[in-house]
Amino acid sequence: MRALYNFSIYGDSISTFEGYNPEGYAVYYNTAIRKACRKEHCFLADLDALNLRYETLDGSHPNKTGHKELANAWITVLDTIIKSMLITTQTTISSNVVYY
């Protein structure tokens, strides 16, 4: 018997322009996302945990190379999630993918 999975992928970001957000806002924001995932028992592809740096046009918006770097990070994390769904139900899959 083959397992079928439904996926919903949500993405969000906050401005990275210096001085735009109050000090510590990114930590608060990311913590809120992690708490929401824990409450709803969701997989979290936590790109923030990767400390990913990518090329940008203006210090915030990715350029062509930056988009490729972000896409590769997403592919890696989503591949880990999909494989974990097929193989195991462990709680922590890797440092940047957590199932709550």
Backbone as CSV, one residue per row, in Angstrom:
resi,resn,N_x,N_y,N_z,CA_x,CA_y,CA_z,C_x,C_y,C_z
1,MET,0.843,-1.181,0.000,0.000,0.000,0.000,0.886,1.242,0.000
2,ARG,0.538,2.190,-0.789,1.293,3.423,-0.915,0.686,4.505,-0.029
3,ALA,1.546,5.214,0.691,1.076,6.313,1.540,0.926,7.574,0.710
4,LEU,-0.107,8.311,0.973,-0.320,9.593,0.311,-0.198,10.702,1.340
5,TYR,0.471,11.760,0.966,0.660,12.879,1.866,0.144,14.146,1.217
6,ASN,-0.454,14.979,2.004,-0.848,16.305,1.555,0.154,17.302,2.115
7,PHE,0.550,18.246,1.299,1.506,19.251,1.728,0.898,20.636,1.604
8,SER,1.200,21.457,2.548,0.945,22.891,2.451,2.261,23.557,2.798
9,ILE,2.694,24.431,1.949,3.945,25.129,2.198,3.641,26.612,2.339
10,TYR,4.067,27.150,3.457,3.894,28.569,3.723,5.270,29.194,3.846
11,GLY,5.415,30.392,3.388,6.688,31.088,3.508,6.458,32.508,3.981
12,ASP,7.420,33.011,4.677,7.320,34.379,5.145,8.725,34.894,5.421
13,SER,8.838,36.164,5.478,10.108,36.783,5.820,9.825,38.152,6.423
14,ILE,10.842,38.673,7.041,10.738,40.028,7.573,11.813,40.868,6.915
15,SER,11.654,42.144,6.983,12.628,43.035,6.375,13.976,42.880,7.054
16,THR,15.014,42.847,6.245,16.369,42.785,6.795,17.084,44.130,6.690
17,PHE,16.341,45.173,6.288,16.956,46.490,6.220,17.300,46.966,7.620
18,GLU,18.523,47.399,7.795,18.986,47.839,9.101,18.119,48.978,9.628
19,GLY,17.673,48.844,10.867,16.874,49.867,11.514,15.384,49.795,11.220
20,TYR,14.965,48.899,10.319,13.545,48.813,9.967,12.730,48.150,11.072
21,ASN,13.255,47.093,11.650,12.570,46.381,12.731,13.225,46.701,14.062
22,PRO,12.460,46.673,15.137,13.045,46.907,16.457,14.107,45.862,16.782
23,GLU,15.044,46.210,17.607,16.098,45.295,18.042,15.474,44.021,18.617
24,GLY,15.954,42.881,18.176,15.466,41.602,18.689,14.198,41.096,18.027
25,TYR,13.648,41.846,17.081,12.381,41.447,16.469,12.501,40.125,15.712
26,ALA,13.601,39.915,15.018,13.773,38.680,14.250,13.741,37.464,15.166
27,VAL,14.364,37.565,16.323,14.344,36.453,17.284,12.913,36.207,17.755
28,TYR,12.193,37.274,18.091,10.794,37.161,18.512,9.948,36.524,17.413
29,TYR,10.112,37.002,16.193,9.338,36.546,15.043,9.581,35.060,14.778
30,ASN,10.856,34.671,14.740,11.187,33.273,14.485,10.732,32.365,15.617
31,THR,10.799,32.840,16.839,10.306,32.065,17.981,8.807,31.853,17.868
32,ALA,8.084,32.875,17.445,6.628,32.750,17.271,6.296,31.704,16.205
33,ILE,7.051,31.681,15.120,6.833,30.690,14.065,7.087,29.291,14.608
34,ARG,8.163,29.114,15.337,8.493,27.795,15.905,7.409,27.343,16.881
35,LYS,6.902,28.259,17.701,5.828,27.911,18.641,4.553,27.506,17.908
36,ALA,4.218,28.233,16.837,3.023,27.907,16.060,3.150,26.519,15.431
37,CYS,4.313,26.203,14.913,4.532,24.873,14.328,4.430,23.788,15.385
38,ARG,4.975,24.052,16.553,4.893,23.081,17.649,3.434,22.851,18.029
39,LYS,2.663,23.932,18.141,1.251,23.838,18.517,0.445,23.053,17.478
40,GLU,0.748,23.266,16.204,-0.020,22.637,15.123,0.594,21.327,14.632
41,HIS,1.685,20.900,15.276,2.359,19.644,14.911,2.769,19.631,13.445
42,CYS,3.499,20.671,13.057,3.934,20.840,11.671,5.436,20.629,11.544
43,PHE,5.857,20.236,10.354,7.263,20.272,10.025,7.639,21.731,9.803
44,LEU,8.804,22.083,10.258,9.307,23.434,10.055,10.616,23.354,9.297
45,ALA,10.636,23.899,8.110,11.873,24.031,7.343,12.504,25.347,7.778
46,ASP,13.333,25.266,8.775,13.843,26.450,9.452,15.105,26.970,8.773
47,LEU,14.918,27.774,7.731,16.069,28.315,7.012,16.857,29.288,7.883
48,ASP,16.193,29.902,8.851,16.899,30.788,9.768,17.970,30.016,10.538
49,ALA,17.673,28.768,10.877,18.630,27.953,11.618,19.871,27.625,10.786
50,LEU,19.769,27.747,9.463,20.923,27.497,8.598,21.911,28.652,8.598
51,ASN,21.475,29.815,9.098,22.292,31.032,9.024,22.755,31.263,7.590
52,LEU,21.837,31.056,6.675,22.118,31.166,5.252,22.375,32.616,4.864
53,ARG,23.472,32.830,4.183,23.771,34.143,3.614,23.703,33.982,2.097
54,TYR,23.029,34.890,1.441,22.863,34.783,0.000,23.086,36.151,-0.639
55,GLU,23.423,36.115,-1.918,23.674,37.365,-2.647,22.375,38.150,-2.802
56,THR,22.483,39.460,-2.642,21.294,40.312,-2.729,21.536,41.483,-3.674
57,LEU,20.432,42.099,-4.038,20.495,43.323,-4.842,20.758,44.531,-3.962
58,ASP,20.171,44.495,-2.757,20.152,45.688,-1.917,20.343,45.395,-0.431
59,GLY,20.884,44.231,-0.105,21.051,43.864,1.293,19.860,43.109,1.839
60,SER,18.797,42.958,1.055,17.604,42.258,1.503,17.051,41.320,0.434
61,HIS,16.850,41.837,-0.754,16.204,41.073,-1.824,17.241,40.287,-2.623
62,PRO,17.030,38.968,-2.773,18.027,38.152,-3.470,18.132,38.498,-4.952
63,ASN,19.356,38.443,-5.466,19.558,38.577,-6.905,19.437,37.180,-7.523
64,LYS,19.803,37.022,-8.787,19.644,35.739,-9.472,20.402,34.623,-8.738
65,THR,21.634,34.879,-8.371,22.421,33.888,-7.637,21.822,33.627,-6.259
66,GLY,21.370,34.681,-5.597,20.743,34.539,-4.281,19.496,33.671,-4.325
67,HIS,18.682,33.838,-5.372,17.496,32.994,-5.525,17.886,31.524,-5.687
68,LYS,18.949,31.268,-6.432,19.422,29.889,-6.594,19.898,29.329,-5.259
69,GLU,20.605,30.140,-4.485,21.093,29.699,-3.177,19.933,29.383,-2.244
70,LEU,18.904,30.244,-2.239,17.717,29.986,-1.418,16.975,28.740,-1.894
71,ALA,16.839,28.592,-3.210,16.151,27.421,-3.757,16.880,26.138,-3.377
72,ASN,18.194,26.138,-3.461,18.957,24.951,-3.075,18.776,24.616,-1.604
73,ALA,18.720,25.632,-0.757,18.483,25.405,0.675,17.106,24.792,0.889
74,TRP,16.076,25.340,0.214,14.718,24.785,0.321,14.675,23.340,-0.143
75,ILE,15.293,23.065,-1.269,15.291,21.703,-1.803,15.932,20.741,-0.814
76,THR,17.057,21.136,-0.243,17.743,20.285,0.728,16.863,20.007,1.943
77,VAL,16.263,21.061,2.482,15.427,20.904,3.680,14.166,20.101,3.369
78,LEU,13.498,20.398,2.261,12.280,19.666,1.909,12.586,18.206,1.591
79,ASP,13.718,17.937,0.972,14.124,16.562,0.713,14.301,15.798,2.023
80,THR,14.901,16.444,3.007,15.070,15.829,4.330,13.716,15.523,4.960
81,ILE,12.784,16.464,4.855,11.443,16.260,5.419,10.752,15.084,4.730
82,ILE,10.774,15.067,3.422,10.085,14.012,2.677,10.685,12.650,2.997
83,LYS,12.000,12.556,3.011,12.639,11.284,3.349,12.288,10.846,4.758
84,SER,12.232,11.796,5.685,11.912,11.436,7.072,10.475,10.934,7.190
85,MET,9.583,11.466,6.379,8.192,11.014,6.404,8.092,9.582,5.897
86,LEU,8.953,9.203,4.995,8.918,7.871,4.425,9.647,6.846,5.283
87,ILE,10.622,7.304,6.060,11.493,6.385,6.787,11.177,6.299,8.274
88,THR,10.947,7.436,8.914,10.878,7.435,10.372,9.910,8.491,10.873
89,THR,9.629,8.435,12.142,8.794,9.454,12.775,9.568,10.135,13.896
90,GLN,10.887,10.154,13.769,11.689,10.765,14.820,11.336,12.234,14.990
91,THR,11.560,12.745,16.185,11.175,14.114,16.493,12.090,15.131,15.821
92,THR,13.376,14.987,15.996,14.306,15.915,15.373,14.996,15.202,14.229
93,ILE,14.854,15.720,13.045,15.381,15.089,11.851,16.769,15.617,11.561
94,SER,16.948,16.884,11.651,18.258,17.518,11.510,18.186,18.836,12.245
95,SER,19.275,19.576,12.236,19.291,20.819,13.002,18.366,21.881,12.434
96,ASN,18.000,21.780,11.162,17.162,22.807,10.578,15.775,22.290,10.181
97,VAL,15.476,21.038,10.499,14.146,20.487,10.233,13.666,19.849,11.520
98,VAL,12.580,20.362,12.041,12.058,19.838,13.293,10.577,19.521,13.101
99,TYR,10.176,18.366,13.596,8.755,18.029,13.602,8.256,18.184,15.018
100,TYR,7.261,19.011,15.191,6.724,19.267,16.529,5.469,18.452,16.739
